[in-house]
Amino acid sequence: MYKRFDLTEDKRYTLSEPALAILNKVESPIIIKIYLEGDFPSEFKRLQIETRQLLNELKSENNNIKFRFIDPLDDAQELIEQGLKPSQLSIQKNGQISEIIIFPWATVQYGTKTELVSLLNDTNSQSQEEQLENAIQNLEYAFADAIHKVTSEKNKKIAVLKGNGELQDIYVADFLRKLGEYYRLAPFTLDAVETNPQQTTDELSKFDLAIIAKPTERFTENEKYTLDQFIINGGKTLWLVDQVQAELDSLMDTGESLAYPRDLNLTDLLFSYGVRINPNLIQDLYSSKIPLASGNIGNKTQFDQFLWEFNPLTQSKNDHPINKNVDPVNFKFTSSIDLLKNDITKTVLLQSSPLSKIIGTPSIISLKSIGQQPNPNEYNNGNKPLAVLLEGEFKSAYESRIKPFNYNKSKGISKKNKMIVISDGDIIANQITRGQPDKLDTDKWTGQHFGNKDFLLNSINYLLDDSGLINVRSKTVDLKILDREKSFKNRTFYQLLNVLLPIIITLIFGLIFNYLRLKKYQ
């Protein structure tokens, strides 16, 4: 008989059901190479031990999992060429700080497919202990995700809508590149619906999900009805809609800009599903930073970072799998969402902080406001929904109206369906450097790390019922991190305690044992 017992409170050594389901599909050997062999400080020795423990768990479930630890220093240059970038870490020992280089990477190979696994992701962690905790917490997801990628075939299709002024490809390139690792992607334009509505609607119905990323041009009734019937016939949608025209680039050029409502002709469509995106803007004291010129040093302009209240950093009170263990998501010029009463279940995924307020539009936005001291008493209208999950049986917006065209598969109400509405199109937009897309989750000017990519990926996974990996990712591991400052100050006490206490206990036990023995046989 062979049985293992996990006695930890957080069940860190128990594989989740989604991870087990992924392992059960593995029918051929998977070779995993982990570049964590060598002499590490105690903090990262823990990462090595936890990684080995997890891989032993995977192997115990499926013998096709083969792994070995490798010292990366022997092949450092080759690993760098493969995209495995080293990390430079500061280690404090005996009151002294030293620098070390490690390669916190692994590779998962299945046949001809190879997936790189980062074991130490960049986060907003304030210390290396928190970064290590996040890394260990992410281990099961990282390996389950990699195994899923190399063993699964892409069988679901996602349409990226074009034709209504949506974001150009280069601005969504980073997220779509990540999304393409899981699903089949294709652009889809609604222009043809004006001349051939039946065929266009049928073609769209072949997709499982549609992404509407920051449209700027008005939708026609034909286009709206096509989207409506796509939803009513079971299609999932991710709406990223700017209801207000406001751009930071315009502000940078002139110092101030007019923010005004944008008419996309979508209000009645979203209203019928149970939400309304308001033509206003959120100002939030919990926000991200933007760089601005603050002076000159010689002939060079000096830039400093300032909090910009129109860029809220958002989280949610709801412990939903989509946003659990996701860093704060960065919004830019976002609006509040009203939740309307109907039979649809609504879950607020992201919301503004309690210290936020709403301003109406049209209004003038000026960079001069950065230098003004905010009045906290004005920021008392917070917790406004900014991203909402809708689940249920959706009613067609054209059920009691004249339909723009006759569709042979027309329905008035859907079966159980899902959609996500986000009141900001820039949440999916990456920055550009020298004509190349930057990472969506990192600001190139400030270096701030955000959870935009993880949040959007989780959203699409959830909409497409691919929620297994989300549940793996949301698993929480509570590590007990040693207080290094306290242990350094009291090291003598702890050293004596660990050396003398066992001796004293042994002596006491020996004296009691001899006393009882003498008393018994006297």
N, C-alpha and C positions, 0 to 999 in steps of 0.2 A: 504493500500500500504506500501511496505517496500523497501527502497532504501538506499544504502550507497554510499558516494562519497569520493574518495581518492584524496585529494588536495595536497599531497606531490609531490615534483618535481621528485623523483626517483621511485614513485609508489610502495613504500615499503609495503603498506597495500593492494595491489592488487595481488591476486594470479595469477601465470602464467598459461598459457593454459595446459602445461604438468601436473602441479600439480592438476588442475581441472579434467583432464582426469583420473588421478589416483584415485581421490576422488569419481568420478562417478561410479567406479567399486566396491566400498565398499557397500555390501548389508547386512552385519551383524555388530553388535556393535563392535567397536574398543575401548579398554580401554587404555588410556594414563595416566601414573603417572609421575609427574614432581617433582623432589626433590629439589625444589627451594623455599620452604616455610621457613620463619624464619626472623631473624633480619640480614639484609645485609647492607653493606655500599652503598652509593648512586650509585657508579659505577655499582655494580652488581644488585642493585634494578632495574636498567634499563634493564638488561638481563631478569629479572623476568617479568617485565612489557611487554617487547617486545614478550616474549614467550607466555604470556597469550593472548596478542593481536592476535598473529598468530593463536593460537588454537581456539580463538573465530571466526576467519575468516574461519578456516576449518570446524568448527561446523555449521556455518551459511550456508555452502554449502552442508553439509551432516549431518543430525541429528544422524547418527550412530556413530559420533565421540563423545566420552565421555572422559572427562579429569578432573583431580583434582590435586592440589598441596599438597605436603606432606613435613613435617618437617623431614629431614633425620637423625637428631641427635638422635631420639628415637630408630632407627633401624640401627645405623651406622655399627655395626659388621656384621649384616646380609647382608647389601648392599655390603660391601667389599667382602664377600664370593661369592656374585653373579657376581663379576667382576666390580662393580661400584666403582672405585678408587677415593678417595677424592683428592681435589686440595688445596694446601696451598698458600695463597695469601698474598702479602704485601700491606697494606692499609696506605696511608698517610693522616692524618687529623690534622689540626691545627699545622702543622710543625712536627708532631710526626708520626713514623712508627710503625704499629702493624701488627701481623700475625693472620689470620683467616683461618678456615677450612670450605670448602663448598663441596657439592656433585653436580657438574653441570651435572646431568644425568637425563634421562627420560627413561621409558620403554613403548613400544607399544605392546599390546597384542591383538591378533585376533584368537579366538578359542584356539587351543593348541600351537600356534606359538607366541613367544615373541622375540622382537628385542630391543637391548639396543641402546640408542641414546646419544651420547656425545654432550653436549651443549657448551663445551669449549675445542676445539681441540688444540693440541700443534702446534705451528707455529714458524716461525723465527721472529715474531713480536718483535720490540725493546722495547715496553712498554705494560703495561696492558691495556691502552686505545686502542691500535691497536689490541691487542688480543680480547678485548671485541667487537670491531667493526667487526672483522672477525667472531666472534661467532654469532652476531646478523645477519650479512649478510648471514650466513650459515644456519639459522634456517629453512627457508622454504625447502631447499634441504634436511636437516637432517630428518625432519618429513616426507616429501614426499617420500624419499628414504626408510625409515623404513616401512611406510605403503605399499609401492610397494613390498617390500620383503615379508611381512607377508600375502599379499593378492594375489600375482601372483604365477603362476606355471612356472617352468623352462621348456621352450620349444625349446630353441636353444642349439645346441651342438658345442663344441669347441674341436678340436684335438690339443694335445700338441705333436709335432713331436719328434720322437726318432730315433736312429739308425745312426746318422751322427755326433756323439760326442757332442750332445747338452748338455746344463747344466743338472746336476743331479737334481733329484726331490727336494732334501733338499735345493738347492740354489734358487729354484723358489717357495718354499712352501708358503711363506708369501703372495705373489701375487696371487697364485692359490687358496689359502684359501679364499681370498677376492673375487676373481672372481667366485668361486663356490657358493657364495651367490646369484648370478644372473643367472648363466648358468650351463649346464651340461658339465662336463669335462671328457676327456678320453685320455690316451696316445695312440699314433699311430706310428707304425714303418713302414718305407718304405723298409725294407729288403726283404719282400716277393715279391716286384715288379720284382725282377730278375727272379723268377720262375713262378709267376702267376700275370703278370702285369694287365690283364683285371680285375680280381677280386679285386686286391689291389686298383686300380683306382676307381672302383665302390664303394668300402667300404669307401674310403676317401671322395667321393662325398656326402655321407650321412651327413657329418659335414657341419656346416655353416661357420666356420672359422678355420684356422690353424695358430698356433703360432710356428715360427721357431726361437728358442732361443739359440743363440750363437753356431752354428754348428762349429766343428773343423775338420771334415773329409770331403773329397772330395765327391761331389754328382755325381752319375753315370748319364748317359744320360737317362736311364729308369726312375730314380727317378725324374730327372728334367722334363721329359715329363709328368709324373704323376702329379706333382705340376702345370705344365703349363695347363693341361686340367682341373684340379680342379678349377683354376682361370677362364679359358675361359668359364667353365660351371656355373659360378656364385659364386664360393667359395671366401670368403674374406681371406686375409693373413696379418699377422703382422710379418714383417721381422726384426730380431734383429741380425745383422751380423757384426762380427769383421773381417775386411779385413787385419788386421795386427796382428801378434803374438807378444803380449807384456803383461806381467803380473807383478803386483806390488809385489807379493810374491817372485818372482825370484830376484827382485831388493833388497828386504829386506834381502835375504840370502847372496848375494855377493856384493851389493852396486852398481852394474851396470849390464846391460843385453842388449842383441842384439834384437832389434825390426826388424822383417822382414815380407815381404808380406806372406799372407796365401792364398793358392790356394784352393778355394772351388768349382771351376768350375761353379760359378753362374753368372759370369760377363755378358755372352751373354743373359742369361735369363732375368736379371734385365734391361739390355740394351734395349731389345725389348719392355719393358714396359715404358721406358723413363728416367731411372736413371742409374748412375754408381757410385759405391762406390770406391773411390780411395785408393791405397795402401800407404797412408801417415798417419801422426799423427798431431793432432791439439795441439798447445801450446797456452794457454789462460791466460792472467793476471787476469781475473775474474774466479777464480777457488776455489775448496774446499780444505780442509786441511787434512794432514795425520800426524800421530804421529811418531816422531823419537827420539831416545835416544840422549840427549844433554849433558849428564854428569852423575856424581854420587854424591849422598848425603849419606855419610857413605858407607854402603854396598848395598844401593838401587840405581837402575838406575833411573835417572831423564829423563822424557819424556816431550817434548814440541811439539806444533802443528805448522806445517809449510804449507804454501800454496804450492800446487803441481800443476804445470801448465798443466800437462797431465790429470787433472780431471776438465774439464771445467764445470762451472755452467751456464746453458743455458736457454734462454728464446726466445721469438719470437716477431717480430714487428707486425705480423698478429694477429688481434683480433679474433681468431677462437674459437668456443665453446670448442674445445678439450683442449686448454691451457689457457683459460681465468680464472682468479682467481686461478691459480695453481702456487705453489711456484717454484723457480728455480729447474730445473732437473739436477741431477748430472751424468756426463758421466765419463768414465774411459778409457783412450787410445782410443779415437774415431778418425774417419777419415772424411774427407770432402765428400760431395755428389755432383756430377755434375747433372744438370737438362738438359736433352736432348730435342731437338725439335721434337715433334710429336703432335698428336691430344689429348693427355691426359692432363687434367687439373692438375697442380701441385701447392700445397700449402705448403710452408715451415713452419713447426710447431715449430721447434727448430733450433737455429743457434748459432754459436760462437759469442762472443762479438766483438765489433770493434777493441779491443786491443788483437788480436790473430794472430797467424802465422801458417804456414804449414812447417813441416819438412819431407823430403823424407825418404824412407826406402829402403834397410836396413841401420840402424844407431845404434850407441851405446847410450843407455840411462843410465845416472848416477845420483845417489842421490846427488852427489857433486854439481850439478847444483842449488840445493836449496840455497846454500850459496852464489851464485853469484848474483850480482845486475843486473836485466834485463835492457836492453836498449829499452826504449819505441819506439824508431825509427824503431826497427826491427819488432814490433808488429803492423803492419799497413796493414795487409792483412786479415781482419776479416770478420765477418758476413757470415761465411761459413755454408751452410745447413748441418744439422746433422740428422734431422728427417723430412721426406717429406710425405705428403698425396697425393696419386694419385687417380684420379677419371675420369672415362670415359669408352670407349669401347676398351678393350685391345686386341691387336693382338697376336696370338700365336707365340712364338719364333720358332716354327717348321712349320710355314705356308709354307715356300718356301724351306724346308729342308726334307731330308729323315727322316722319323719318326722312333724312336727306336723300336716301336712295333705297331701293328694295334689295334686301340681302336674303338669300335663300336659306341661310342658317340663323336667321334672326331669333333672338331669345329676349325675354323680358326680365329674367332673373337667373343668376348663376347658381351653380352648386357651390360647395364650400371653396372659398378662394381667399387669396391674401394679396395685399399690396402695402408698400411703404411710401409715405409722403414726407418729403424733407423740404423745408422752406428756404433752401439755399442751393444754388447750382454750383458754387465754387467749392463745396465740400469735396467734390470729386476731381477738381482741377489741380494739376501739378504745375510747378513753376518751370520756366525755361531758362537754360544757360547755354549761350552760344549755339542756339538752334537745336539743342538736345533737351529732352524732358528730364526734369529732376525727380527725386523721390517724392511721392505724394505725402508721406508721413513726416517729412523734415523740411523746415523752412530754411532756405539757402542763405538768408541774410542773418538770421538770429541763431540758427542751429537748434531751435526748439523742436522737440519731437512730439508728434500728435498721433491720435488713434484713428485718423480718417480712413486709412486703407483697411485696417482690421475691422472697423465698424461696417464699412460698405461690403467687404467680403463676407462677413457674418450675415449681413442682411440678405445678400443674394443666396447664400447657402440655405438660410432659413426659408426664404420664399420658394426655393426649388426643392424643399423637403430633404435637403442634404444636411440635416441638422446634427448628424452624428459627430462630425469633427468639431462643431460648435460646443457640444457637450463635453468633449474631451478637453477643449481649450479652457472652458469655464471651471474646470476642476481646480480646487484651491488646496495648496499645500502650506501648512503653517510651520515654518522652520524656526527653531529656537537659536537665534544668533547670539554668540558670545559678545559681551560688552568689552571690547579690547582695551578701552581707556581704564575701566575699572580693574580689569585683570592685570594690567601693567602696574598700576599704582599699588595693588595689593598682592603682587606676585609672590612675595616672600611668605605671606600668610598662607596662600593656597599651596605653595610648595611644601611648607612644613605640615600643613593639614593632610596632604596626600601621602607624605612620607611617614609621619608619626602616628596618625590616627589608626591605620591598619595594625601597626605594631602594638599600640596601646590596647586595641580591641582584642588582639591575639593574646597578650599578656593577661588581660582580665579574664578571658575565657579559660586560659590555662590555669590561673589561680583558682577559679571557681570549680573547674573540673577536678583538680588535685584535692581541693578541700572536700568536695563531695565524695571522692574516692577514699580519702583517709577516714572520713566519718563513717562510711559504709563498712569498711573492713577493720575498724578498730575493735 
